[in-house]
Amino acid sequence: MVDFTAYADLDATALAGEVRRGRLGCEEIADTALRAIALLNPRINAFVSTEIFTGKTLPDGPFRGVPIALKDCIADMKGAEFSFGSRLASGTVAACEGEIVTRLRKSGFQLLGLTNVPELSSSVTTEPVLHGPAHNPWALGHSTGGSSGGAAAAVAAGLVPVAYANDGAGSIRVPASCCGVFGLKPSRGRIPTGPDKNDYWHGLVCHNVLTRTVRDCAAVMDATAGLDVGAPYTAPPLQRPLAAELGKPVHGLRVHYCLDAPNGVPVSEDCRAAVLSAAELLDDLGCIVSEAQPTWDGKHLDDVTALIGVSLASDLPAFSKATARAVGPETVERCNLAWAERGARLPATELQRILYGFGRLGRELGRFFAGCDLLLTPTLALPPPPHGWLDADSGDLDDYLGRFWRFSPFAPLANVTGVPAMSVPLHWNADGLPIGVMFTARYGDEATLIRMASALEAERPWIGRHPPHSLWHAQDTA
C-alpha cells in the first residue's frame, strides 16, 4: 500500500520511473488513487465517476501505470457514458474512441474516472446544476475555473498527477490559474481531434492535459502530438521533442507584457501584480522585457460568445434526441438555454463574418510576434471568485456574459487565432489563492513556451506549495 503523501509527491514522470524499476505496481498505484479520491472527493467534488477505463494489461509506454483523470466530455471511449455536466445529456453513450484517448492508452496511462465540468463545458467556472460545484482545493467555496475545473482540482489536490483537459475559450488555462497548476493550450492541429472531428467549435478547442510539473506536460505532448488519419492539417513540426527544451536557457528571449484587458474591463491588483512580478523575474533571467500589446479591441470576445451560442443551439436538440429528454429549464441551465436561443438566430452570413475576422486577427497577431517571442499577460482579470458569482442558471444572460468576460478576457485570443498559450502558477495573493500568469507564443512554437516554463519553474518552484484541501494535508483514514 502506497502512502498518500509519497504518492502525491511524485509527478507522472517519477511515478512511471518507479513502475519501470519495479518499486511500484500498476494495480497498487490505481488502488492508491482510488483511495485518495474516496478520501478527498467528498470535499472538493472533482470527480463525478471513478470508473476505470483500462484493462489489466497496460502497454509498455512512457507512462505505464500512471493514473490519468479524464474529463466528462469529448475524450470519448466507445460505449462509455458521459453526462457533459448536463441533465439533458446525462447518460450519453460514446459511439467511438477519440484519437487522444487512444494515444493516452498507448502511452501506458491508466484511464481513471471522469472529472466535473460545467454544463456542456460552456463556462469558465465549474458549477453545474447536475453534479454541484467543484471546490477549489486552496479555498473551498471558490471557483476552480472551467471548463476543466474538476481536472484542475484533482491535480492540485494530489489525487492524480495529470488530468486530460481541453480548451475552447480558456478551459485549460483558466482552471490552471485558479487551482495553481500548469496548463498549456497547444497550437491548433498539434494534438489530434480524430477520428471523426476536424474542429470543435470551429477550431477553437484543443486537447491537452493539466499537470503539476512542466516536464509532465512536455512528455505527454511528445507522446500524443502529431497528424492522425484523415486530419486536414497539423501544426508545424517541432524541431525536437518538447522534453529536450527543459532546462534550456531563456536569455535573450524578447517578451512583451501587457496589463490591460482587450475589452477594457478592470484588471485586479492581484492579477497586475502577478504579471509585474513575472516581468521582473524575466529581466533577472536575461530576457528582453518591454511593455506592448497586440492590436485588439475585444470584439473577438463578442464573436466567441456568438460562436458558443451556435454550438449550444446545435448541441441541445442533438442531446435531446439521444436521451429522449425535452429541452427546457428543467433540463438545461437557464442562461445556456437563452444563449442557445440567441445562437439559433445567428445568420449564416454573420457566422462567416466571424470566422473571417478570426483569420484577420490571427494574421495581425503573427505580425505582432515578428517583434517578440512571447506575450505575457494575466491569465484572468480576477482571482478565483466565490461560487455563485458566475451562475449559468441565474436566468439573466446579459449579466452572466458580462461577468464571464469580466473574469476571463485574456484567454480566448489564443483560441480564435490558433496559437499556443500557457498559464504558469507563479503567484498567490494575500488570501492564499493562486494567480496565474499567461504566456502566448507564435503559431507552432510550443518549444519556447516549454523552455520558458521550465526556467520559471526552476526559479520559483510551485510543486512544493500544497493546497490545504489536498493529500499533503489529509489524514490517511483508509
Disulfide bonds with the S-S distance in Angstrom:
none
